[in-house]
Amino acid sequence: MEDIVNYGTVIIAAISALAFVVSVITQVTKSIAFFSKIPTQLEVVVLSVIITPAAYIAYAQYNYMQLHWYMIAASIIAAFFVAFVAIFGWEKFCTLYRRFFKN
């Protein structure tokens, strides 16, 4: 049970950090002429799908972990959670969680 709590906090911290990075990059690039024509939500999703697996691969290489295809696939799935938090924020994410996982 203790491992679940520890991993849960690490996952939430990672999603928060990645959502912050995606938000900052989006805000900076929206002032560039080419990126101003792209819808903001599309840019956030694309950035999340690029940055989240790259962050996982960097983390795995730093810790000398083997890269498995299913972990990269999981990081791509996690990228959509990062995009959701970057677009809508934690409050809407918590509301959605409470809606589907009632105690």
Secondary structure, 3 states (H helix, E strand, C coil): CHHHHHHHHHHHHHHHHHHHHHHHHHHHHCCCHHHHCCCHHHHHHHHHHHHHHHHHHHHHHHCCCCCCHHHHHHHHHHHHHHHHHHHHCHHHHHHHHHHHCCC
